[in-house]
Amino acid sequence: MKRFLFLLLPSFCFFQFANAQQTKLSLEECFRIARERNLLVNQMNKSVAARKFSLEAEKNSYLPGIDLLAGYQHLSKPLEINLQTVKDGIVEGSSQQSVNTANEVYKEITGNNLPQAVQDRIYSLSKNVISTIYPDYNPPLNKQDYFTASLGIRQPLYLGGKLSTARNIAQNEYDAGNINLELTQKGVDFALAVQYLRMMYVNSILQKENTIVDIFKQNRDRADELVKNELIPPYLRNWTNVALTQAQTRKNNIDLEKKNIQVEINRLMGSPLDSALTIADTLRFSKANLAVEQSSFWAQNPSYKFIENKTNLAESTVKASRSLQLPNIFAIGNVNLYQKDLPVTTPPWLVGVEMQWTLFSGFRNTKRVSATKQLVEEAKLAQENTRTGLQAQLTIVNNKLTALENDIASLDTARSQAAVTTTMVRERLNNEFSTVKDVNDAIIVQEEIEKAYYTAVLGYYVALAEYWNLMGTPQRITEFIK
């Protein structure tokens, strides 16, 4: 008896749900309602939607970025045109131009070139005049305040794998969101299955308790007749009253337990806690034929999927850390939308290629790569530990199912014999070969064996629910409890 008491404990999962009003629910209907109204599941759905948008954003990261740039600039002093750097060229060129002009005019008149001496004289005079009048300072532009407006375009050409790595990380995050959603949904399914099985167990026990109470009443009535006929002393009748009172108390306690289970089921489904539920199913043992391939079952378990996703994410972070050591190359462009009053040095538009490469970072990037490699090793160890843990749990559950099958078989035989024994003792009482105390004792033994039998059946189906939960399909328990 004691080793089955743990099965009567409430489910370990606690959730908060929205309101609903349902009656005559099957387990499949419980699953459906919980998936629709479970606040935690809805929260996970929102998280998955957000991660999906992030993934779509990363998939478009290869597209160019176009920015509207606008601003107001006040210069500390006006811009200056540096004329001194071109003075020699301007003086030399202007002087030569003067000589060429004079020579062309003379040639048109006389048909001959100017004498070389005259050309040299004109060159020398022009050079002296131009040098004298050429400004010996850099003239400033008048404006010191400028309004700028332009469109800036930046197209990634090569980023060392940063874009693909960012997409992989976003994909891993999206997958993790889906796995978290699956974990939540299947956790709710398993919790509901356990509570539903407990309800079936209580229904079975109540059915038997009603019969037991009726038998105790019949025994008390028989004792009353025997006392009236002075065949037994009154204290023996008192024993029948005590036994009947205790049986009724046990039945009332089971009724309260049923109400508590109803509260748990309503809470898991998101119904008002006081919603009326009509679940009349009772436990009927039927051995499950688990002809399921178990060689790689852990791959379908959400817990293993979660650790496997962490390993993939850790491998993506290694690539991300390595990409920091590679250069970034962009195609750039700029178009001025407002050209008025801008300095002459500012072009209307420009295009180009830009490279950014961190040549030395104090070995930070190298250490980041080493750190992320350690994270990959950690994730792989966790993945292996999860796999072996799931395998161990499956072995334990299989052994538990076998042990409970043996217990159910022996208890089924025992309860049949107990029922026959109780009938025989009652017949002996009618023939005055046994006492009402003997009948009380026989009924109590029968009651305990019935409880032990249904407790074993409950344990079997809870273990079966654990089995399918390990397989990643807790909903399949519905195939075995119809």
C-alpha positions in Angstrom: 0.0 0.0 0.0 2.6 2.6 1.0 4.6 2.4 -2.2 1.5 3.5 -4.1 0.8 6.5 -1.9 3.1 8.8 -3.9 0.8 8.4 -6.9 -2.0 10.3 -5.0 0.1 13.5 -4.7 -1.0 16.5 -6.8 0.8 17.1 -10.0 4.0 19.1 -9.7 3.1 21.5 -12.6 1.4 24.8 -11.8 0.0 27.1 -14.5 -2.5 30.0 -14.8 -5.2 29.9 -17.4 -8.2 31.9 -18.8 -11.8 31.2 -18.0 -13.9 28.5 -19.5 -17.0 26.5 -18.6 -17.1 22.8 -19.7 -18.8 19.7 -18.7 -18.5 16.0 -19.7 -14.9 16.4 -20.8 -12.8 13.8 -22.4 -9.0 13.9 -22.0 -8.7 15.0 -25.6 -11.0 17.9 -25.0 -9.0 18.9 -21.9 -5.9 19.0 -24.1 -7.6 21.2 -26.7 -9.0 23.7 -24.2 -5.6 24.0 -22.4 -3.8 24.7 -25.7 -6.3 27.4 -26.6 -6.5 29.2 -23.2 -3.3 28.5 -21.4 -1.7 31.9 -20.6 1.8 30.5 -20.5 1.3 28.8 -23.9 0.0 32.1 -25.3 3.0 33.8 -23.8 5.3 31.3 -25.6 3.4 31.9 -28.8 4.1 35.6 -28.6 7.7 34.9 -27.9 7.9 32.7 -31.0 6.2 35.4 -33.1 8.8 38.0 -31.9 11.7 35.6 -32.7 10.2 35.0 -36.2 10.2 38.7 -36.9 13.8 38.9 -35.7 14.7 36.1 -38.1 13.0 37.8 -41.0 14.9 41.0 -40.2 18.2 39.2 -40.2 17.4 37.6 -43.5 17.0 41.1 -45.0 20.3 42.4 -43.5 22.1 42.0 -46.9 20.0 44.8 -48.4 21.5 48.3 -48.5 20.7 50.8 -45.8 19.5 54.3 -46.9 19.7 57.1 -44.4 18.3 60.6 -44.6 21.0 62.9 -43.2 20.3 66.5 -42.3 22.0 69.0 -40.0 23.0 72.5 -39.3 26.7 73.4 -39.0 28.4 76.5 -37.6 32.1 76.7 -38.5 34.5 78.3 -36.0 35.9 80.4 -38.8 34.9 80.8 -42.5 36.4 78.3 -45.0 39.4 79.7 -46.9 40.6 79.2 -50.4 44.3 78.4 -50.4 45.7 80.5 -53.4 49.4 80.3 -52.4 49.8 76.7 -53.4 48.9 77.6 -57.0 50.6 81.0 -57.2 53.6 79.9 -59.2 51.5 78.0 -61.7 49.1 80.9 -62.2 51.9 83.5 -62.6 53.8 81.3 -65.0 50.8 80.4 -67.0 49.4 84.0 -67.2 52.8 85.3 -68.3 53.1 82.7 -71.1 49.6 83.5 -72.1 50.5 87.2 -72.5 53.4 86.4 -74.7 51.3 84.0 -76.9 48.6 86.7 -77.3 51.1 89.4 -78.3 52.8 87.1 -80.7 49.6 86.1 -82.4 48.5 89.7 -82.9 51.9 90.6 -84.4 51.8 87.6 -86.6 48.4 88.6 -88.0 49.8 92.0 -88.9 53.2 91.2 -90.2 53.0 87.5 -90.9 56.1 86.9 -88.7 56.7 86.1 -85.1 57.8 88.6 -82.6 61.6 88.7 -82.1 62.7 86.6 -79.2 64.0 89.5 -77.3 60.6 91.2 -77.4 58.9 88.0 -76.3 61.3 87.8 -73.3 60.6 91.4 -72.5 56.8 90.9 -72.6 57.1 87.7 -70.4 59.3 89.5 -67.8 56.9 92.5 -67.6 53.8 90.3 -67.4 55.4 88.1 -64.7 56.3 91.2 -62.6 52.9 92.7 -62.9 51.0 89.5 -62.1 53.3 88.7 -59.2 52.7 92.2 -57.8 48.9 92.1 -58.0 48.5 88.4 -56.9 46.9 88.2 -53.4 49.5 87.3 -50.7 46.7 85.8 -48.4 44.0 83.1 -48.6 40.6 84.8 -49.2 37.8 83.4 -46.9 34.3 82.4 -48.0 31.7 84.7 -46.5 29.3 82.0 -44.8 30.1 80.3 -41.5 26.7 78.6 -41.1 25.4 75.8 -43.4 22.3 73.6 -43.6 23.0 70.2 -45.0 20.6 67.5 -46.3 21.6 64.3 -48.1 20.8 60.6 -48.6 23.5 58.2 -47.5 23.6 54.7 -48.9 25.6 51.8 -47.4 25.6 48.4 -49.0 27.5 45.5 -47.3 29.8 43.7 -49.7 31.8 41.5 -47.4 31.5 41.3 -43.6 33.6 38.1 -42.9 30.5 36.0 -42.5 28.9 38.3 -39.9 25.6 38.5 -41.7 25.2 34.7 -42.2 26.2 34.1 -38.6 23.6 36.6 -37.4 21.0 34.8 -39.5 22.0 31.4 -38.0 21.8 32.8 -34.5 18.4 34.3 -35.2 17.3 30.9 -36.6 18.6 29.2 -33.5 16.7 31.6 -31.3 13.5 31.0 -33.3 13.9 27.3 -33.0 14.5 27.7 -29.2 11.2 29.6 -29.0 9.4 26.7 -30.7 11.0 24.2 -28.4 10.0 26.2 -25.4 6.5 26.3 -26.7 6.5 22.5 -27.2 7.9 22.0 -23.7 5.1 24.1 -22.2 2.4 22.5 -24.2 3.6 18.9 -23.5 4.1 19.8 -19.8 0.4 20.9 -19.6 -0.7 17.8 -21.5 1.2 15.5 -19.0 -0.1 17.4 -16.0 -3.7 17.1 -17.3 -3.2 13.4 -18.1 -2.1 12.8 -14.5 -5.0 14.7 -13.0 -7.5 13.0 -15.3 -6.1 9.6 -14.2 -6.5 10.6 -10.6 -10.1 11.6 -11.3 -10.7 8.1 -12.8 -9.1 6.5 -9.8 -11.3 8.5 -7.4 -14.4 7.5 -9.4 -13.4 3.9 -9.2 -12.8 4.1 -5.4 -16.0 5.9 -4.9 -17.9 3.3 -6.8 -16.5 0.6 -4.5 -16.9 2.7 -1.4 -20.6 3.1 -2.1 -20.9 -0.7 -2.3 -18.9 -1.0 0.9 -21.0 1.5 2.8 -24.2 -0.4 1.7 -22.7 -3.6 3.0 -21.9 -2.0 6.3 -25.4 -0.7 6.5 -26.8 -4.2 5.8 -24.5 -5.6 8.5 -25.7 -2.9 11.0 -29.3 -3.7 10.2 -28.7 -7.4 10.6 -27.0 -6.7 14.0 -30.1 -4.7 15.1 -32.3 -7.7 14.4 -29.9 -10.0 16.3 -29.9 -7.7 19.3 -33.7 -7.5 19.3 -33.8 -11.3 19.2 -31.3 -11.3 22.0 -28.9 -13.4 19.9 -26.0 -11.1 20.3 -25.0 -8.6 23.0 -25.6 -4.8 22.2 -21.8 -4.0 22.2 -21.4 -6.1 19.0 -24.0 -3.9 17.3 -22.0 -0.9 18.4 -19.0 -2.3 16.4 -21.2 -2.2 13.3 -22.1 1.4 13.9 -18.4 2.3 14.4 -17.4 0.5 11.2 -20.2 2.2 9.2 -19.3 5.6 10.5 -15.6 5.1 9.5 -16.6 3.9 6.1 -18.9 7.0 5.5 -16.0 9.2 6.7 -13.6 7.6 4.2 -16.2 8.1 1.5 -16.7 11.8 2.4 -12.9 12.3 2.4 -12.7 10.8 -1.1 -15.5 13.1 -2.2 -13.4 16.1 -1.0 -10.4 14.7 -2.8 -12.5 14.5 -6.0 -13.4 18.2 -5.6 -9.7 19.1 -5.2 -8.9 17.2 -8.4 -11.7 19.1 -10.2 -10.1 22.4 -9.0 -6.7 21.2 -10.4 -8.2 20.2 -13.8 -10.1 23.6 -14.0 -6.9 25.4 -13.2 -4.9 23.6 -15.8 -7.6 24.2 -18.4 -8.0 27.9 -17.4 -11.6 27.4 -16.3 -13.1 29.0 -13.2 -12.1 26.9 -10.3 -15.7 26.2 -9.3 -16.7 25.1 -12.8 -18.8 21.9 -12.8 -17.0 18.9 -14.4 -18.7 15.6 -15.3 -15.9 13.0 -15.6 -17.5 9.6 -14.9 -14.8 7.4 -16.4 -13.3 4.7 -14.1 -10.1 2.9 -14.3 -10.2 -0.4 -16.2 -6.9 -2.1 -16.5 -5.7 -3.1 -20.0 -2.1 -4.1 -20.6 -0.4 -1.7 -23.1 1.6 -3.2 -26.0 4.5 -0.8 -26.3 5.8 -1.9 -29.6 7.6 1.4 -30.1 11.2 1.8 -31.5 13.2 3.1 -28.5 16.7 3.3 -30.0 16.6 7.0 -30.7 13.5 8.1 -28.7 15.4 11.0 -27.0 15.6 12.9 -30.3 11.9 13.5 -30.1 12.0 14.6 -26.4 11.7 18.4 -26.1 14.2 18.5 -23.3 16.8 16.9 -25.6 15.8 19.2 -28.4 16.4 22.2 -26.1 19.9 21.1 -25.2 20.6 20.3 -28.9 19.5 23.7 -29.9 21.9 25.2 -27.3 24.7 23.3 -28.9 23.9 24.7 -32.3 23.6 28.2 -30.8 27.1 27.8 -29.2 28.6 26.7 -32.5 27.1 29.8 -34.2 28.7 32.1 -31.5 32.1 30.6 -32.3 31.6 31.7 -36.0 30.4 35.1 -34.8 33.6 35.5 -32.6 35.8 34.5 -35.5 34.1 36.9 -37.9 35.2 39.8 -35.7 38.7 39.2 -36.8 37.8 39.7 -40.5 37.4 43.0 -42.4 34.2 44.7 -43.3 33.8 46.1 -46.8 30.9 48.4 -47.8 29.9 50.2 -51.0 28.9 53.7 -50.0 27.2 56.6 -51.7 26.0 60.1 -50.8 23.6 62.5 -52.7 23.2 66.1 -51.5 19.6 67.1 -51.5 20.3 70.7 -50.6 23.2 72.3 -52.5 22.5 76.0 -52.0 25.3 77.9 -50.2 27.3 74.8 -49.6 31.1 75.2 -50.0 32.5 74.6 -53.4 34.5 71.7 -52.0 31.3 69.7 -51.3 30.3 67.6 -54.4 26.7 67.0 -55.4 27.2 63.2 -55.0 29.8 60.6 -54.4 30.3 56.8 -54.5 33.0 54.7 -53.1 34.1 51.6 -51.3 34.9 51.6 -47.6 36.8 49.0 -45.5 37.0 48.7 -41.8 39.4 46.1 -40.3 40.4 45.9 -36.7 44.1 44.9 -36.9 44.7 44.7 -33.1 42.2 44.4 -30.3 44.4 43.6 -27.4 43.7 39.8 -28.1 40.1 40.3 -27.0 38.7 38.6 -30.2 41.1 35.7 -29.8 40.0 35.1 -26.2 36.3 35.4 -27.3 36.8 32.6 -29.8 38.4 30.4 -27.1 35.6 31.2 -24.7 32.9 30.3 -27.2 34.7 27.0 -28.0 34.5 26.1 -24.3 30.7 26.9 -24.4 30.4 24.4 -27.3 32.1 21.7 -25.3 29.9 22.5 -22.3 26.8 22.2 -24.5 27.9 18.9 -26.0 28.5 17.5 -22.5 25.0 18.7 -21.4 23.5 17.1 -24.5 25.2 13.7 -23.7 24.1 14.0 -20.1 20.5 14.7 -21.1 20.5 11.7 -23.5 21.8 9.2 -20.9 19.4 10.7 -18.3 16.4 10.1 -20.6 17.6 6.6 -21.3 17.9 5.9 -17.6 14.4 7.3 -17.0 12.9 5.1 -19.8 14.6 2.0 -18.3 13.1 2.8 -14.9 9.7 3.4 -16.3 9.7 0.1 -18.2 10.7 -1.7 -15.0 8.0 0.1 -13.1 5.4 -0.9 -15.7 6.5 -4.6 -15.4 6.4 -4.5 -11.6 3.0 -2.9 -11.5 1.7 -5.4 -14.0 2.7 -8.1 -11.5 1.1 -6.3 -8.6 -2.1 -5.7 -10.5 -2.3 -9.4 -11.4 -1.8 -10.5 -7.8 -4.1 -7.9 -6.4 -6.9 -8.7 -8.9 -6.8 -12.3 -7.7 -6.8 -11.1 -4.1 -9.7 -8.8 -4.5 -11.8 -11.5 -6.2 -11.0 -13.9 -3.3 -11.8 -11.1 -0.8 -15.2 -10.5 -2.4 -15.9 -14.3 -2.2 -14.7 -14.4 1.4 -16.9 -11.5 2.4 -20.0 -13.1 0.8 -19.2 -16.4 2.6 -18.8 -14.7 6.0 -22.1 -12.8 5.5 -23.9 -16.1 4.7 -22.3 -17.6 7.8 -23.7 -14.7 9.8 -27.1 -15.4 8.4 -26.7 -19.0 9.6 -25.3 -17.8 12.9 -21.9 -19.4 12.3 -20.1 -16.0 12.4 -20.4 -12.7 14.2 -21.0 -9.2 12.9 -17.4 -8.4 13.9 -16.3 -11.1 11.5 -18.3 -9.4 8.7 -16.8 -6.0 9.6 -13.3 -7.4 9.4 -13.9 -9.1 6.1 -15.4 -6.0 4.6 -12.5 -3.8 5.7 -10.0 -6.3 4.2 -11.9 -6.3 1.0 -12.0 -2.5 1.0 -8.2 -2.2 1.5 -7.5 -4.7 -1.3 -9.8 -2.9 -3.6 -7.9 0.4 -2.9 -4.6 -1.3 -3.4 -5.7 -2.7 -6.7 -6.9 0.6 -8.1 -3.9 2.4 -6.7 -1.7 -0.1 -8.6 -3.8 0.5 -11.8 -3.4 4.3 -11.3 0.3 3.8 -10.8 0.5 1.8 -14.0 -1.3 4.4 -16.1 0.8 7.3 -14.6 3.9 5.3 -15.5 2.5 4.8 -18.9 1.9 8.6 -19.2 5.6 9.1 -18.1 6.6 6.7 -20.8 4.9 8.6 -23.6 6.0 11.9 -22.1 9.6 10.6 -22.5 8.8 9.7 -26.0 7.7 13.3 -26.6 4.1 12.4 -27.3 2.2 12.6 -23.9 -1.1 12.9 -25.8 -0.9 9.2 -26.7 -1.9 8.2 -23.2 -5.5 8.7 -24.5 -5.1 5.6 -26.6 -4.9 3.4 -23.5 -7.5 4.9 -21.1 -10.6 4.8 -23.2 
